[in-house]
Amino acid sequence: DRPAQPNALSWYGQGRTPVYTCRSSWTYDAAFLGMKGGSPATNHSHMDQGEFVYESEGIMWAADLGTENYNNLEQAGMDIWNMKQNSPRWSVYRYGNRQHNTLTFNNQDQLVQGMVRFTQVTDGFPGSATADLTPVYEGQVKSVQRRCSLLQDGSLSVEDHVETLPGRSTQLMWTMVTPASVSQTSSHTLRLASKGKSMNLSVEGISQLTWQIGPATPPHDFENQNRGFTVIHFTTQLPAEATTNLKVTLSH
């Protein structure tokens, strides 16, 4: 009836689907970060490697849309158990990387056989974890490292270190799904609002970006309609054979 309050403020597992979690405390209004590695090839997995979720003051600011109803997909004729790279499975709205809190390069899918592991993890709070995302983007970019950090004041920092291939520029798309309302306040900042609270999303490390903000509505009526969720995308063009250090911060 009255479980003891845990002492640990972070947990990390490097199993078949590596995950990292960190929280500021065990109170209801604590800040919470979760980050995921793994592979799209794992049973029931999505193309969501490098994804993060984030809560603060009892409000979910960065969310995962969750699972889709298998029966509805099968009744619609979707071949969802085909795990190949070009399978129609990955066209399901909730399964692709474009609707998860991760990256997309040149509008391509993540690689099904790629495996993302954490390369560095800190213990306790404040805390952070770094994952090597390169295996799910091989051939699209040279290297991708993502570091998510829960800071002392409960803010979230998401840093992406991207090295592009020679010979061509690369479009990067950064995505976050939120149940909050969203408004743009400047070229590089958004304001998120929910339940009387607000959060600022700011982008650093790139000079030019284009926002795409809209409802998380799938193309088919047999899919979950995700009412109440908004998808935030921004895109930027990265020069060939270059290194970009992109940083997105969510803070009050």
MOCOR-V415735 format. One record per helix or strand. SS is the DSSP state (H for helix, E for strand). FROM is the first residue (numbers start at 1). LEN is the number of residues. If there is no record, write none. Layout:
((SS	FROM	LEN) (SS	FROM	LEN))
This chain:
((E	10	4) (E	19	5) (E	32	5) (E	38	1) (E	52	5) (E	59	4) (H	70	6) (H	88	4) (H	97	3) (E	103	3) (E	116	6) (E	127	6) (H	134	3) (E	138	1) (E	141	1) (E	143	8) (E	156	8) (E	170	9) (E	181	6) (E	189	6) (E	197	8) (E	210	6) (E	230	9) (E	243	9))
